[in-house]
Amino acid sequence: MKEIRGLLLLLMVTGTTISATTVTTPTASVAQTISKDQQSILARWTAGKICAMGVDVFYSLPEPELKASFERETSMRYEDIPQDPNDQERARITGQLMGYLMAACPLELENYKNR
C-alpha cells in the first residue's frame, strides 16, 4: 500500500503531471475521492509530521510506519487516501498543507518547496 506516499509525492510536485503507476501501484482506491474534511485531516496531519520531524525525515519514513502513524493519529484509514487525487483535491490539500506549514514552521515550508 503506497497510497499516502503517492499522494504526498504528487503534492510535492504540484503542477507536474505524474501517472499513478509512476509513483505507486494501482489499487481499488485510485478512483476514490475524499471529502473536504478528510482533505483537511490529511493536510493537517502531514504538516504536523513535517513540522515535528522535518521534510526529509518524513518523506523517508517506511510505508508501514506511515500507515500505522496515520491510522493511529487520525480518524481515517490509510486505504482511504486516493492514489491519484483530481486537480481540485490536490490543490486544496496542497494549499492547506502549505498554509499550516507557513503558520507553524516556516523553515520547513521552504524545505518542502525546495524538495
Buried (B, 14 or more C-beta within 10 A) or exposed (E): BBBBBBBBBBBBEBEEEEEBEEBBEEBEBBEBEBEEEBBBBBBBBBBBBBBEBBBEEBBEBEEEEBBEBBBEEBEBEBBBBBBBBEEEBBBBBBEBBBBBBBEBBEEBBEBBEEE
